[in-house]
Amino acid sequence: MTNDTEPRIQGAVLHVSDLERSIAFYTDLMGVEVARRTADAAILATRAGAFSLALRQRPVRRVTDRTVQALVWRVATLDRLDRVEQQLAGLGAKSTRHVLAEDPTTLVSTWDPDGQRVVFVHHDGEQDVPRMIPPEVFWY
């Protein structure tokens, strides 16, 4: 059960080396749209208007230039996870799939155009939080 008075994560902010390339990657993959735009930044949101990702163009020379280790997205069904893998292949992005038998959890891991790790997680159950933390989420 969620408590609407408690703080919840609104989204994530990423520095990217090429704003147009990153907008294309995330809008194609996630089905989000550009909700706000400036010359060097964009806010991407769902069609319903929920904020999900802010991008700002800034040189990203090393992994340590980023403060986000991974963006993790929950996927409701294994069929949808399969479609995510197909979308990634269509975008030319390599991905790996890990199946964890102990929780039944399935993860698909990839990298965006700037090398930012993006993980898609499907786990059985109605809760957004799995019963265990898969160590694969923290692999870099």
One Martini backbone bead per residue (centre of mass of N, CA, C, O) as a GRO file, in nm:
protein
  140
    1MET     BB    1   0.097   0.036   0.022
    2THR     BB    2   0.042   0.368  -0.042
    3ASN     BB    3   0.159   0.701   0.047
    4ASP     BB    4   0.084   1.018  -0.073
    5THR     BB    5   0.259   1.181   0.157
    6GLU     BB    6   0.504   1.050   0.056
    7PRO     BB    7   0.791   1.037  -0.080
    8ARG     BB    8   0.879   1.015  -0.431
    9ILE     BB    9   1.006   0.929  -0.709
   10GLN     BB   10   1.009   1.125  -1.003
   11GLY     BB   11   1.315   1.088  -1.120
   12ALA     BB   12   1.574   1.174  -1.358
   13VAL     BB   13   1.914   1.300  -1.404
   14LEU     BB   14   2.103   1.370  -1.707
   15HIS     BB   15   2.407   1.365  -1.858
   16VAL     BB   16   2.482   1.457  -2.199
   17SER     BB   17   2.649   1.475  -2.514
   18ASP     BB   18   2.367   1.422  -2.693
   19LEU     BB   19   2.055   1.527  -2.695
   20GLU     BB   20   1.923   1.410  -2.950
   21ARG     BB   21   2.014   1.116  -2.913
   22SER     BB   22   1.879   1.077  -2.631
   23ILE     BB   23   1.594   1.141  -2.707
   24ALA     BB   24   1.563   0.917  -2.916
   25PHE     BB   25   1.620   0.677  -2.735
   26TYR     BB   26   1.397   0.724  -2.508
   27THR     BB   27   1.146   0.760  -2.689
   28ASP     BB   28   1.167   0.489  -2.839
   29LEU     BB   29   1.189   0.297  -2.587
   30MET     BB   30   0.965   0.440  -2.367
   31GLY     BB   31   0.735   0.639  -2.488
   32VAL     BB   32   0.822   0.919  -2.453
   33GLU     BB   33   0.804   1.276  -2.419
   34VAL     BB   34   0.845   1.602  -2.490
   35ALA     BB   35   0.763   1.853  -2.250
   36ARG     BB   36   1.044   2.003  -2.239
   37ARG     BB   37   1.251   2.278  -2.390
   38THR     BB   38   1.585   2.351  -2.464
   39ALA     BB   39   1.892   2.384  -2.595
   40ASP     BB   40   2.025   2.186  -2.331
   41ALA     BB   41   1.726   2.062  -2.260
   42ALA     BB   42   1.506   1.792  -2.123
   43ILE     BB   43   1.173   1.673  -2.069
   44LEU     BB   44   1.049   1.355  -1.997
   45ALA     BB   45   0.724   1.203  -2.065
   46THR     BB   46   0.437   1.087  -2.039
   47ARG     BB   47   0.129   1.114  -2.182
   48ALA     BB   48   0.008   1.180  -1.884
   49GLY     BB   49   0.262   1.368  -1.749
   50ALA     BB   50   0.480   1.203  -1.625
   51PHE     BB   51   0.766   1.229  -1.488
   52SER     BB   52   1.108   1.080  -1.569
   53LEU     BB   53   1.323   1.268  -1.755
   54ALA     BB   54   1.628   1.450  -1.741
   55LEU     BB   55   1.816   1.643  -1.985
   56ARG     BB   56   2.170   1.742  -2.017
   57GLN     BB   57   2.403   1.903  -2.188
   58ARG     BB   58   2.719   1.733  -2.128
   59PRO     BB   59   3.014   1.633  -2.082
   60VAL     BB   60   3.102   1.272  -2.100
   61ARG     BB   61   3.410   1.121  -2.036
   62ARG     BB   62   3.336   0.960  -1.771
   63VAL     BB   63   3.187   0.762  -1.551
   64THR     BB   64   3.245   0.975  -1.310
   65ASP     BB   65   3.053   1.204  -1.436
   66ARG     BB   66   2.852   1.025  -1.306
   67THR     BB   67   2.593   0.958  -1.044
   68VAL     BB   68   2.451   0.731  -1.198
   69GLN     BB   69   2.450   0.390  -1.217
   70ALA     BB   70   2.126   0.334  -1.264
   71LEU     BB   71   1.845   0.270  -1.456
   72VAL     BB   72   1.529   0.155  -1.323
   73TRP     BB   73   1.278  -0.056  -1.469
   74ARG     BB   74   0.955  -0.156  -1.463
   75VAL     BB   75   0.804  -0.464  -1.580
   76ALA     BB   76   0.500  -0.630  -1.594
   77THR     BB   77   0.593  -0.825  -1.837
   78LEU     BB   78   0.749  -1.054  -2.034
   79ASP     BB   79   0.646  -0.949  -2.305
   80ARG     BB   80   0.751  -0.659  -2.260
   81LEU     BB   81   1.046  -0.741  -2.226
   82ASP     BB   82   1.076  -0.853  -2.512
   83ARG     BB   83   1.015  -0.578  -2.651
   84VAL     BB   84   1.254  -0.430  -2.537
   85GLU     BB   85   1.469  -0.605  -2.676
   86GLN     BB   86   1.373  -0.536  -2.963
   87GLN     BB   87   1.415  -0.233  -2.944
   88LEU     BB   88   1.716  -0.240  -2.885
   89ALA     BB   89   1.795  -0.379  -3.148
   90GLY     BB   90   1.673  -0.150  -3.330
   91LEU     BB   91   1.886   0.063  -3.187
   92GLY     BB   92   2.171  -0.102  -3.150
   93ALA     BB   93   2.148  -0.237  -2.869
   94LYS     BB   94   2.293  -0.406  -2.625
   95SER     BB   95   2.191  -0.707  -2.441
   96THR     BB   96   2.109  -0.856  -2.121
   97ARG     BB   97   1.998  -1.162  -1.963
   98HIS     BB   98   1.856  -1.226  -1.634
   99VAL     BB   99   1.781  -1.514  -1.433
  100LEU     BB  100   1.612  -1.540  -1.116
  101ALA     BB  101   1.498  -1.805  -0.933
  102GLU     BB  102   1.461  -1.704  -0.625
  103ASP     BB  103   1.226  -1.457  -0.723
  104PRO     BB  104   1.122  -1.429  -0.993
  105THR     BB  105   1.363  -1.269  -1.195
  106THR     BB  106   1.402  -1.030  -1.469
  107LEU     BB  107   1.684  -0.901  -1.656
  108VAL     BB  108   1.761  -0.607  -1.854
  109SER     BB  109   2.068  -0.497  -1.997
  110THR     BB  110   2.204  -0.167  -2.077
  111TRP     BB  111   2.303   0.113  -2.294
  112ASP     BB  112   2.335   0.418  -2.366
  113PRO     BB  113   2.498   0.643  -2.573
  114ASP     BB  114   2.677   0.728  -2.291
  115GLY     BB  115   2.686   0.459  -2.094
  116GLN     BB  116   2.426   0.430  -1.950
  117ARG     BB  117   2.273   0.237  -1.732
  118VAL     BB  118   2.002   0.006  -1.820
  119VAL     BB  119   1.722  -0.138  -1.636
  120PHE     BB  120   1.503  -0.421  -1.664
  121VAL     BB  121   1.228  -0.530  -1.450
  122HIS     BB  122   1.092  -0.854  -1.368
  123HIS     BB  123   0.835  -0.945  -1.128
  124ASP     BB  124   0.660  -1.121  -0.930
  125GLY     BB  125   0.392  -0.936  -0.854
  126GLU     BB  126   0.235  -0.633  -0.734
  127GLN     BB  127   0.480  -0.511  -0.643
  128ASP     BB  128   0.747  -0.283  -0.696
  129VAL     BB  129   0.893  -0.459  -0.479
  130PRO     BB  130   1.101  -0.685  -0.437
  131ARG     BB  131   1.203  -0.935  -0.216
  132MET     BB  132   1.480  -0.877  -0.360
  133ILE     BB  133   1.811  -0.782  -0.434
  134PRO     BB  134   1.958  -0.778  -0.723
  135PRO     BB  135   2.292  -0.779  -0.793
  136GLU     BB  136   2.273  -0.697  -1.101
  137VAL     BB  137   2.196  -0.397  -1.053
  138PHE     BB  138   2.514  -0.332  -0.953
  139TRP     BB  139   2.632  -0.381  -1.205
  140TYR     BB  140   2.890  -0.234  -1.444
   0.00000   0.00000   0.00000
